[in-house]
Amino acid sequence: MLAIIGGTGLSRLADLDITRREIVRTPFGEPSGPLTFGKVGDAEVCFLARHGYGHTLAPHEVNYRANLWAIREVGARRVVAVNSVGGIAPALGPGVIAIPDQIIDYTWGRKHTFFEGPEAPVKHADFTHPYCAVTRKLLADAANRAGIPFVDHGVYAATQGPRLETAAEIARLQRDGASMVGMTGMPEAVLARELDLPYAAIALSVNHAAGLGDSKDAIQLDELQAVLDAGMRQVLRVLGAAVALHQDNA
């Protein structure tokens, strides 16, 4: 079963024929909400809204450990995460979809591992390639099948939030090699790795990052919703194709 974690702008799957919802208890507390199960065509899907179904959880307040643990507990064997980002690279203007292949983590104070505490063993997870290559290919093939253009690479800079970045911070991220910036890519990706859950992300650029393009002087927050709505319709088409491909290859 494929699990989808929805971010800002995606609190439900429009084409999901819902069969049930399940509250999952975990050793790490409560997930962002009940897991929603249903079918897209003939394929079973598990969906979770990362920020809660009312979008009430800020990025630093999300219980990433509970979310990933719950997804694994219900039998999901592959995870696709949806992220809204600010574009840093020139190719990632508003409305562009990317499938990132690397992460730089700038977050702090978040629970980044399942292996901590006096009774837990130390575990070092190999994170050379933070996204699953097979899952990234699934998304790329799905985008091609759906006829949606996309950028097949990118370095995701994960910042703390919930505030947006300064122009100087974006300039620093640019120097570091980041091509997009978001607030939820970590520790979600590494927690999936610790659980041996194949994980990849599809990122929608909703604005130029601070200090760049039409965000040179300020990010026009009142203009983001239209880009988000239109972009998420494209993302949903990719997800629908990904679900079908995952089912075909199961």
Secondary structure, DSSP 8 states (H G I E B T S, - for coil): -EEEEE-TT-SS-TT-EEEEEE---BTTB--SS-EEEEEETTEEEEEEETTTTTT---GGG--HHHHHHHHHHTT--EEEEEEEEEE-STT--TT-EE---EEEE---SS---S--STTS-------SS-S-HHHHHHHHHHHHHHT---BS--EEEE---SS---HHHHHHHHHHT-SEEESSSTTHHHHHHHTT--EEEEEEEEEE-TTSGGGSS---GGGHHHHHHHHHHHHHHHHHHHHHHHHHH-
